[in-house]
Amino acid sequence: MPVELEYDYDAAVASLDIFSQADFDHIKDWTQKLDKSKYVPKDLTDKQLLLFYNACYGDIEKIKTCIEKYYNIRKNTPEIFDNRIINSDELKPSVEALEFAVLPEKSCDGYDLIYHRLHYTEPSKYHFEPGCKLLFMTVDSCLSKRGPQPGHIFVFDMRGVRLGHLTRVSLSFQKDRQSSLRKFFQYVQEAMPVRMRAIHVFNTEPIIDKLLLLIRPFMDKKFFDMIKFHHKNVDLEKFYGTVIPRSALPPDYGGTLPDTQTLHKKCMQNLKSLEPYFKAEEEQRINALPDKKRDKAMERAFKNLDID
């Protein structure tokens, strides 16, 4: 099954601020010559490659590094990147407990907006790995539909976050030497094929200091400096005029979009419709593995199938 992204390739190329067909062809040739130990598929489509090309501003060596890290992390983090099925027993509780959206409008600078917060605030309903999986599925849905963009902004809301949530994240950290938390930040900073511009965190609570103690060791300075904190009851008028306009925000943030549950339900419908894409992308990665690892991955994928 081919990996089909929905965006228009020719229109995307025409919109890029940097593009060299010769350099792009060089990257395509390079993927064909890679050893299987790199886990990079040889049947990457032009649409897939263009995402990396844009994210790395056409820098050939950075593109190669980004592609290798992308497939290495996805191969070694199946709990986040495999079995991406909305109605699975694994994801159903998080679909109900969390909220995600690709916001329909853009920032003042024309960047795409990815939104996330808790819906139910009880810590017992929060599961770190499924939450990460849904977040990256949301990012992938944005890339599939809209293609390469000049930038992305994450909009997170800390409403309802408390110590119990951090405890559940820290338990995830303790259970594995190569923790999901570490791999989450490695993927976002080094492998995700987007131009990350900023992360805006609303409704920050005093617990933010404890959260930063947990996650700061995994962030480089450049990434940390992208994070902007907005306390409760802060005046957002300047923010509306320079960062994200009211027309691009839900009502809880003074905006005019539909409410967050409406946006979340639409996002989950989109993720459901993209399940053939998620399945094809996972199969593409499995087929790129060395034989022994491919056999194990196929066995794991089979076990993850929902049997009626």
C-alpha positions in Angstrom: 0.0 0.0 0.0 1.6 3.3 -1.1 2.1 6.1 1.4 -0.2 8.8 0.1 0.0 12.4 1.5 -2.9 14.6 0.5 -1.3 17.9 -0.2 -0.5 19.2 -3.8 3.2 18.6 -4.5 3.6 21.1 -7.3 1.8 23.8 -5.4 4.0 23.1 -2.4 7.2 23.3 -4.4 6.1 26.6 -5.9 5.4 28.1 -2.5 8.8 27.2 -0.9 11.2 30.0 -0.1 14.1 27.6 -0.9 14.2 24.9 -3.5 16.8 23.3 -5.7 15.8 20.4 -7.9 19.4 19.2 -8.1 19.7 19.1 -4.3 16.3 17.4 -4.0 17.4 14.7 -6.6 20.6 14.2 -4.6 18.6 13.4 -1.5 16.5 11.0 -3.4 19.6 9.2 -4.7 21.1 9.2 -1.3 18.1 7.3 0.2 18.6 4.6 -2.4 22.2 4.0 -1.3 21.6 3.8 2.4 22.3 0.6 4.3 19.3 -1.1 5.9 20.8 -0.5 9.3 19.7 3.1 8.9 16.0 2.0 8.8 15.2 4.6 6.0 12.7 3.3 3.4 13.9 3.3 -0.2 10.4 4.0 -1.5 10.0 7.4 0.1 7.7 9.6 -2.0 8.6 13.0 -3.2 5.9 14.4 -0.9 7.5 12.7 2.1 11.0 14.0 1.2 9.8 17.5 0.6 8.7 17.8 4.2 12.3 17.1 5.3 13.7 19.4 2.6 11.5 22.3 3.8 12.0 21.7 7.5 15.8 21.8 7.1 15.8 24.9 4.8 17.3 22.9 1.9 20.5 22.1 3.8 21.6 18.7 2.4 23.5 17.4 5.4 20.8 18.5 7.9 18.2 16.9 5.7 20.1 13.6 5.8 20.6 13.7 9.6 16.9 14.6 10.1 15.7 11.7 8.0 18.0 9.2 9.7 16.9 10.4 13.2 13.2 10.4 12.2 13.3 6.7 11.1 15.6 5.7 13.9 13.3 7.2 16.6 10.2 5.8 15.0 11.7 2.4 14.8 12.8 2.5 18.5 9.6 4.0 19.9 6.7 1.7 18.8 4.7 2.8 21.8 4.3 6.2 20.2 4.6 5.6 16.5 3.0 2.2 15.8 -0.6 0.9 15.9 -2.1 4.3 15.3 -5.8 3.4 15.5 -8.2 5.8 17.1 -10.7 3.2 18.3 -8.0 0.8 19.8 -8.2 -0.1 23.4 -5.0 1.8 23.9 -6.1 5.1 22.4 -9.8 5.3 23.3 -9.3 6.5 26.9 -7.0 9.3 25.8 -9.2 10.3 22.9 -11.9 11.0 25.6 -9.6 12.5 28.2 -7.5 14.8 26.1 -8.1 17.5 23.4 -6.2 18.0 20.2 -6.7 20.1 17.1 -5.1 21.5 14.0 -6.6 25.0 14.3 -8.2 26.0 11.0 -6.7 29.5 11.0 -3.0 30.6 11.0 -0.8 32.8 13.2 -0.1 36.4 12.4 3.0 35.3 10.5 1.2 32.5 8.6 2.2 29.6 10.7 0.1 26.4 11.3 -1.2 26.0 14.9 -1.4 22.7 16.8 -3.5 22.7 19.9 -3.5 20.4 23.0 -4.9 20.3 26.5 -6.6 18.1 29.1 -10.3 17.6 28.8 -10.7 15.5 31.9 -8.3 16.7 34.6 -8.2 13.7 36.8 -4.6 12.4 36.8 -5.8 8.8 36.6 -7.2 9.5 33.1 -3.8 10.7 31.8 -1.5 8.3 30.0 1.7 9.7 28.6 2.5 7.5 25.6 -1.0 7.5 24.1 -1.1 11.2 24.6 2.2 11.6 22.7 0.9 9.3 20.0 -2.2 11.4 19.5 -0.2 14.6 19.4 2.2 13.3 16.7 -0.8 11.8 14.7 -2.3 15.3 14.8 1.0 16.8 13.5 1.2 14.1 10.8 -2.4 14.9 9.8 -1.5 18.6 9.4 1.5 17.7 7.2 -0.5 15.3 5.1 -3.2 17.8 4.4 -1.3 21.0 4.2 2.2 19.9 3.3 5.4 21.9 4.0 4.8 25.2 5.8 6.9 28.2 6.7 6.4 27.3 10.4 4.4 25.6 13.1 3.4 26.8 16.6 2.3 24.5 19.4 -0.5 25.9 21.7 -0.7 24.1 25.0 -3.0 24.7 27.9 -2.0 23.8 31.5 -5.5 24.1 32.9 -6.0 21.3 35.4 -2.5 20.0 35.3 -1.4 19.0 38.8 1.2 17.0 40.6 -0.5 13.7 39.9 0.0 14.2 36.1 3.7 14.8 36.6 3.9 11.7 38.7 2.5 9.7 35.8 5.0 11.2 33.4 7.9 10.5 35.8 6.8 6.9 36.2 7.0 6.6 32.4 10.6 8.0 32.7 11.6 5.5 35.3 10.3 2.3 33.6 12.7 2.4 30.7 16.3 3.4 30.4 15.5 5.0 27.0 12.4 6.7 28.3 9.5 7.7 26.1 9.9 11.2 27.6 13.5 11.5 26.4 12.6 10.1 22.9 9.6 12.6 22.8 11.9 15.6 23.1 14.6 14.1 20.8 12.0 13.6 18.1 10.5 17.1 18.5 13.9 18.8 18.5 15.8 16.7 16.0 13.6 14.7 13.8 10.1 16.1 13.4 9.9 17.5 9.8 8.5 21.0 10.6 9.9 24.4 11.2 9.1 24.8 14.8 8.6 28.5 15.6 7.2 28.7 19.1 5.4 26.8 21.9 2.8 28.9 23.8 1.7 27.6 27.1 -1.5 29.1 28.6 -2.8 29.1 32.1 0.5 28.2 33.7 0.2 27.1 37.3 2.8 27.3 40.1 3.4 23.6 39.3 5.2 24.8 36.2 8.5 24.9 38.2 8.2 21.2 39.1 7.3 20.4 35.4 10.4 22.2 34.2 12.6 20.3 36.7 11.3 17.1 35.1 11.6 18.1 31.4 14.3 20.8 31.2 17.2 18.3 31.1 15.8 17.0 27.7 15.6 20.4 26.0 18.4 22.3 24.3 18.6 26.1 24.8 17.2 26.9 21.4 14.1 24.8 22.0 13.7 26.0 25.5 13.8 29.6 24.4 10.9 29.0 22.0 8.6 28.3 25.0 6.5 31.3 26.0 4.4 31.1 29.2 1.1 32.9 29.7 -0.2 33.1 33.3 -3.9 33.1 34.1 -5.7 36.4 33.6 -2.8 37.9 31.6 -3.7 40.6 29.1 -3.5 39.0 25.7 -4.2 42.1 23.5 -0.6 42.4 22.3 -0.5 38.6 21.7 -3.6 38.9 19.5 -2.0 41.6 17.4 1.4 40.1 17.0 1.3 36.3 17.5 -2.1 34.6 17.1 -5.2 36.7 16.2 -8.5 36.1 18.0 -9.9 34.7 14.8 -7.5 31.8 15.1 -8.2 30.9 18.8 -11.0 29.1 20.6 -13.4 31.0 22.9 -11.5 30.0 26.1 -8.6 32.2 24.9 -10.7 35.1 23.8 -11.0 33.8 20.3 -13.8 33.3 17.8 -13.3 29.7 16.7 -15.7 26.9 17.7 -15.2 25.5 21.2 -12.3 23.1 21.9 -14.5 20.0 22.1 -15.9 20.7 18.7 -12.4 21.2 17.3 -11.2 18.1 19.0 -14.0 15.9 17.6 -13.3 17.2 14.1 -9.6 16.4 14.6 -10.4 12.8 15.8 -12.6 12.3 12.7 -9.7 13.4 10.5 -7.3 11.0 12.3 -9.8 8.2 11.8 -10.0 9.0 8.1 -6.2 8.9 7.9 -5.9 5.4 9.3 -5.0 3.9 5.9 -2.2 6.4 5.7 -1.0 5.6 9.2 -1.1 1.9 8.4 0.8 2.3 5.1 3.4 4.5 6.7 4.0 1.9 9.4 4.3 -0.9 6.8 6.7 1.2 4.8 9.0 1.5 7.9 8.7 -2.3 8.7 9.6 -3.2 5.1 12.8 -1.0 5.4 14.1 -3.0 8.4 16.8 -5.7 8.2 15.2 -9.1 7.8 15.4 -10.3 11.5 14.1 -7.0 12.8 11.4 -6.9 10.1 10.1 -10.3 11.2 9.9 -9.1 14.8 8.2 -5.9 13.8 5.6 -7.7 11.7 4.9 -10.1 14.5 4.3 -7.2 16.9 2.1 -5.4 14.3 0.0 -8.6 13.9 -0.5 -8.8 17.7 -1.7 -5.2 17.7 -4.5 -5.9 15.3 -8.0 -5.7 16.7 -9.6 -9.0 16.2 -13.4 -8.9 16.0 
